[in-house]
Amino acid sequence: MKLPNGEIVISEMSPGDLKNLVQTGESTHLEFKRTIPTAKKIAREIAAFANTSGGTILIGVDDNGTIPGIREYFEEEFLLFQAAYDHCVPEVPIKIELVHFGPVDVMVVRVPESKNKPIYNKNKKKRRVYVRRKDASMLASDELTEILKQQYSSKGVTFEYGKNEQMLFRYLNEYGEITVKSFANLINQTSYRASKILVNLVSAGILSLFTKNDIDYYTFSNRTKS
């Protein structure tokens, strides 16, 4: 693995700015890490931000918001670049800044939203896709992974408006949301077939996908979810 050079810079963020940022708490766009356990684990966070809408990882900040900082950043630097350039496929061009916080430093890792989704994490058995949901990085469903592929593909998305779609739209007009399993039962088709129809409709902008209690639901894209 060839690591990029000259990526770490001194941040323009002041200690006060850092404290204010930490006080906002972890979120869809912000993650705290006391240290980096392994490149493989931090790669999940990097990929999740890249697959969602980008974000920032603060290294040297505890989950409870205290800032013990780090005293040496060389090992963390290596693990971060290894994660972004070796464990993420394709590579994620992260940027790392240092904030001096008294006698210690905090690393500010900027993760851009990828223009080439999905970003995969290398795995011995299967490449995995992670996304950001609230303050956690979660494994994406097969359907969401396929939606990311289609939305960021140069190929157009086509679908037919047939009997299955008519049944789906009538159901959504009455109940508002549906799962793959429920749709498969509704049209008496396999889950694979039901999933393919729903994914194509999301990619075409007609439906949208949201997650509730770790289950993917589909609704009309112009409908507000609670």
N, C-alpha and C positions, 0 to 999 in steps of 0.2 A: 504493500500500500504506500503510495506517495502522498505525503501530507502537504497541504498548502503552506506557503511561507508568508510571514508578515501579517497574519490575520488578527493578532491581539493588539488592541489599542487601549489607551487610557480613556475612559469614558468621560463625557462632559457632565454626567450625572453627579451631583454633589451628595455627600452623606445624608443631608436632609432630604433630598429628592429620593434617595434610596429608601429611607425610612418611610416616607409617605407612600411609596409604591408598595412596600411590604405590608403596610397597614390596610391596603385595599384587599388583601387576601388572595389566595389561589383562585383561579377562575379558568374560563375557556382559553384565555390568552396568557395566563401567568402560572408558573410552577416553581415551587421551592424545593431545593435539594441541599441537604447538609453537606454531603459529599457525593461523589460518583462511585457507586458500587462496582459496576462493570460497564464496558462499552456497550454490551448487548442490551442491558437494561435501559441505559440512557437513550439508546437508539430508538426505543419505543416512544419516548416522549418527543424526540425530535421528529420522527415520522408522523406522529399524531398531529402535532402543530402544522407540519407541512401539508398534511392531507385535509386540514380544516381551513383555518384562515390565518395561520401564522401565530407566533407568540414569543414569549420570553421565558427563559429558564434562569433562575438565580441560584448560583452555586455558592454555598456558604450561609444559607438561610434555612432554619428549621421550619418544620410544618406549623409550629405554634407561633411563628413570626419573630422569634429571637434571631439575632444576627451574630453567630459566633465567628463567621468568616472563615477564610482559609489562609494559611501562612505560606504555603508553597503551591503554586499553580501549575507546575510543569507536568505532573502526573495527570491532573485533571484535564489539562490542555490536550495531552496525547489521547486520552480516552474519548474526549469529545470529538476530536477530528477522526479518530478511528470509528466512532459510532456513525458520524455523518457521512464519511466517505467510503467506509468499508462495509458497515452493517446495514446501511440504507441503500436501496436500489430503486431508482437511480440516486445518485449522490445528492445531498442537501447542502447548499453553500451557506453554512452558518457563519455568523460573525460574532467574535468574542471581544468583550470590553472588560476592563478592570476598574472597579470603583474602590478607592482607598478609604477604608473605614477604620480609622484609628490605626492600631498596630497590625491590622489584618486587611485582607482584600476580599471583595466579593466579585465573582465572575458573572457578567451579564451576557447570556447567550441569546442572540437574536436569531430566530428561526423564521425564514420567509415562507409564505404560502407558496406551495409548488405550482408551477405552470404545467407540470407533467405528471399529474396524478393518475393512478395512486402510487405513493411511495411504499415500497415493500420493505419488511424487515427480513433479513436472511434467517432461515431456520433449516435445520437438518431435514425435517420431514416435509414442511410446506412453508412457502413464503407467506408471511402474515401482514395484514394491513391494520393499522391502528388509526383511530380518529379521536378528536378531543370532544368530550361531553362534560359540560360544566367544569369541574375542577379535577377531572380524571382522564387518563388516556385509556380508551377501551378498544377491544378487538372488534373490528368491523364485521358485520354479517356478510355473507356471500353476495346478497342483493346489493348492499351498499357498495361493496367493492366493484361490482359490475357497473353500477351507476357511475361511479368515479371514472371507470374506464371509458364508458360511452360519452360522458359529458366532456371529457378532455381528449377525445379522439377527433381526428380530422374527418372521419366518416360521418355522414348524416344518419339520423335515427328515423326509421320508418315503422309504422304500425298500421294495422287494419282496424276498422271500426265494424266489428262483427257481433255475433250473438253474445260472446263472452264479455266483450266490452260494454254492451248494452246492459247486461245483467249487473256488471260492476257499477256502472254509473247510477243505475236505479238504487242499488244497495247503498251507495255513498250518499245519494240524495236523502235517503231515509235515516241512515245510521251515522253518517259522517266520517267513519274510519273503518279500516279493514286490515287484517293480517294476511300473510301468504296462506296460512293454513285455512283460514275462514274462506278466502277466495277460492282455494282449491276445492273445498267442499261445496261452495256455491255453484260452481260451474262443472262439478264432477270430473275434474281433471287432476293430473299429478301435481305435486307441489312444484316440480321443476317447470311445468308449463305455466302454472299460475304465477310463479316468480318471474318468468321471462316476460309475461304480459305486463306485470306491474312495473318492472324495471324499465321497459321500453316507454311506458307512459310517463314515468318520472323523468327519464332522459329527454322526452319530448316537451317537458314543461307542463303537462296536463295534470299530473299528480305530484305530490311531494311526500317525502318520507320523514317521519319523526319517530323518536324512541320514547317509550313510556314503560317504566318498570322492566327495563332491559329487553323489551320486545319491540320489533319494528312494526310501525303502523303506516298505512297509506291513506291519504286524503286528497281532496281537490287542492291544487296549488294556491288557489285564491282564498282558501278557508283558513281562518285564524285558529291555531291550536292553543289550548290552555296549558 
